[in-house]
């Protein structure tokens, strides 16, 4: 968007006041009512004329979420005045707030926590606002310091209801991007949210506990450098009581924060607003609703999904980060109007003297992100179609050797691999690897990422002799750049070990798997999913070497750990039961093996639970 734009002939954009993953926030004037408002313009994925089903679903979801947000009427929730679509741009019109979000308050106070009375006041007001929204059946899903604002008169308001779910659906959420990309901070996520299950109002309470913990102590409850350590902390580790870190905190505030941070959603307070008033000594508040009670299915907090593997730590609120931005540098090409992006424009991209317009490239980037989102949903055929189309458009606009073109080519080939179309995937991945080596260098991390996928394809195609020298070079490059026991180096060594096994060199495969497992256990933990994969490779090698008793012990260890981490009905846990059953057969214990096979078959035949 650009200053001076008049949306729907009514909302005059005056000044850019914020920018984030979802789009931009503008200070604007409502010409019809003569009042100042805030307008949030979401990044476009296409135009009204575009008939793509994904975009139609997006628009309908936006309208539904916007209506829900507009229906919330509480002093602790930002008022949504209007919403709509203008020339392909989805927008929300909200009350214009003059204040600072809690991230900014922490930075102003920092380094260190906020005043005790201020923390108690924020706790009371946010708990009361959440009680109201939960009573309406509305869950925020992304409560964090940047989404809570304190006004000069002391009023605290929650921002962006409905935006988190919309962001997840269209692939613009920083929490759920593809593996290896920046994934936003996990510091405020509930255990059930990390597990990838459906969340309810109790997840908001956990996130509030994380926010209050940071306000009260100066750091989130699990402020660790490794993202997996943060996730495991949320899931398994009891937080250190805030009073141990800051003795002057009142006992009531300490108890309230710890109650919100209960691992089991059922153990969190059913009436957080009422508990806040009792423990913090606050006066009774009006319209303090009750929290929804939603039953939890057994075992649904037990797993950490695959998408968490690429997660980076991200910024916490008390770090050097803020939602507020200075007016953008127009020379950087980031502020052109997002208008007129019709199907005609996509077919005939507008160009400047320097090349394709920023608007056209922004559309292609949005389509690229949509493809990533489809992949995360497991819709790989659609993801391949989107990435192939974007690759072709980028090739036309930017050239065959442009990094963005190569990235789209890689994503298209990766989608083919996920579809089991290994031959086609191999051709595309080799092309992407050669292009990245030319552009970035043979040992650039992005080049090596593609080389690793080439090795996987060769293994799947039964061509281990070609894969082995590739993995050898990959291990050497990773070790030089990152060190011999870095997770990426170990991943390459794991691939080398599997390839040795495919070549029948099982003694060497066993030695490699044993060393990789030891290193992964030391750096990631004995029950990290990668460590368990290496543990299984040890068992496989032992079996091929005829050492079935030792293999059985290893397979049983993997199965028990996976059931603890992933749950007994997870596909990997069931596969571990099959592994164990195979060992039992080899040892002549057919009855026990048959019972395990029966258990697996029973679980797999059960219909999935309805969320």
RATA-V681436 format. One record per backbone hydrogen bond with DSSP energy under -1.0 kcal/mol. NH is the residue of the N-H (numbers start at 1). CO is the residue of the C=O. Records with the same first field share a line. If there is no record, write none. Layout:
NH = CO, CO
This chain:
4 = 13
5 = 2
7 = 11
10 = 7
11 = 7
12 = 29
13 = 5
14 = 27
15 = 27
17 = 25
18 = 25
19 = 323
20 = 23
24 = 41
25 = 18
26 = 39
27 = 15
28 = 37
29 = 12
30 = 35
31 = 10, 29
34 = 30
37 = 28
38 = 94
39 = 26
40 = 92
41 = 24
42 = 90
43 = 22
50 = 47
56 = 52
57 = 53
58 = 54
59 = 55
60 = 56
61 = 57
62 = 58
63 = 59
64 = 60
65 = 61
66 = 62
67 = 63
68 = 64
69 = 65
70 = 66
71 = 67
72 = 69
77 = 74
78 = 158
81 = 93
82 = 93
84 = 91
86 = 89
89 = 86
91 = 84
92 = 40
93 = 82
94 = 38
95 = 79
100 = 150
102 = 145, 148
105 = 101
106 = 102
107 = 103
108 = 104
109 = 105
110 = 106
114 = 215
119 = 115
120 = 116
121 = 117
122 = 118
123 = 119
124 = 120
125 = 121
126 = 122
127 = 123
128 = 124
129 = 125
130 = 126
131 = 127
132 = 128
133 = 129
134 = 130
135 = 131
136 = 132
137 = 134
138 = 133
147 = 144
148 = 145
149 = 157
150 = 100
151 = 155
152 = 98
154 = 151
157 = 149
158 = 76
159 = 147
163 = 160
166 = 162
167 = 163
168 = 164
169 = 165
170 = 166
172 = 167
173 = 167
181 = 178
189 = 186
194 = 190
195 = 191
197 = 192
203 = 200
205 = 201
206 = 202
207 = 203
208 = 204
209 = 205
210 = 206
211 = 207
212 = 208
213 = 209
214 = 210
215 = 211
216 = 212
217 = 213
218 = 214
224 = 222
230 = 226
231 = 227
232 = 228
233 = 229
234 = 230
235 = 231
236 = 232
237 = 233
244 = 241
246 = 242
249 = 246
254 = 250
255 = 251
256 = 252
257 = 253
258 = 254
259 = 255
260 = 256
261 = 257
262 = 259
267 = 264
268 = 265
275 = 271
276 = 272
277 = 273
278 = 274
279 = 275
280 = 276
289 = 287
291 = 270
300 = 297
302 = 299
308 = 305
309 = 306
311 = 308
319 = 316
321 = 319
332 = 329
333 = 330
339 = 337
342 = 340
346 = 342
347 = 343
348 = 344
352 = 355
355 = 352
357 = 350
361 = 357
362 = 358
363 = 359
364 = 360
365 = 361
366 = 362
367 = 363
368 = 364
369 = 365
370 = 366
371 = 367
372 = 368
373 = 369
374 = 370
375 = 371
376 = 372
377 = 373
378 = 375
379 = 374
380 = 378
383 = 379
384 = 380
385 = 381
386 = 382
387 = 383
388 = 384
389 = 385
390 = 386
391 = 387
392 = 388
393 = 389
394 = 390
395 = 391
396 = 392
397 = 393
398 = 394
399 = 395
402 = 399
406 = 402
407 = 403
408 = 404
409 = 405
410 = 406
411 = 407
412 = 408
413 = 409
414 = 410
415 = 411
416 = 412
417 = 413
418 = 414
419 = 415
420 = 417
421 = 416
422 = 420
425 = 421
426 = 422
427 = 423
428 = 424
429 = 425
430 = 426
431 = 427
432 = 428
433 = 429
434 = 430
435 = 431
436 = 432
437 = 433
438 = 434
439 = 435
440 = 436
444 = 441
448 = 444
449 = 445
450 = 446
451 = 447
452 = 448
453 = 449
454 = 450
455 = 451
456 = 452
457 = 453
458 = 454
459 = 455
460 = 456
461 = 457
462 = 459
463 = 458
467 = 463
468 = 464
471 = 467
472 = 468
473 = 469
474 = 470
475 = 471
476 = 472
477 = 473
478 = 474
479 = 475
480 = 476
481 = 477
482 = 478
483 = 479
486 = 483
490 = 486
491 = 487
492 = 488
493 = 489
494 = 490
495 = 491
496 = 492
497 = 493
498 = 494
499 = 495
500 = 496
501 = 497
502 = 498
503 = 499
504 = 501
505 = 500
506 = 504
509 = 505
510 = 506
511 = 507
512 = 508
513 = 509
514 = 510
515 = 511
516 = 512
517 = 513
518 = 514
519 = 515
520 = 516
521 = 517
522 = 518
523 = 519
524 = 520
528 = 525
532 = 528
533 = 529
534 = 530
535 = 531
536 = 532
537 = 533
538 = 534
539 = 535
540 = 536
541 = 537
542 = 538
543 = 539
544 = 540
545 = 541
546 = 543
547 = 542
548 = 546
551 = 547
552 = 548
553 = 549
554 = 550
555 = 551
556 = 552
557 = 553
558 = 554
559 = 555
560 = 556
561 = 557
562 = 558
563 = 559
564 = 560
565 = 561
566 = 562
570 = 567
574 = 570
575 = 571
576 = 572
577 = 573
578 = 574
579 = 575
580 = 576
581 = 577
582 = 578
583 = 579
584 = 580
585 = 581
586 = 582
587 = 583
588 = 585
589 = 584
593 = 589
594 = 590
595 = 591
596 = 592
597 = 593
598 = 594
599 = 595
600 = 596
601 = 597
602 = 598
603 = 599
604 = 600
605 = 601
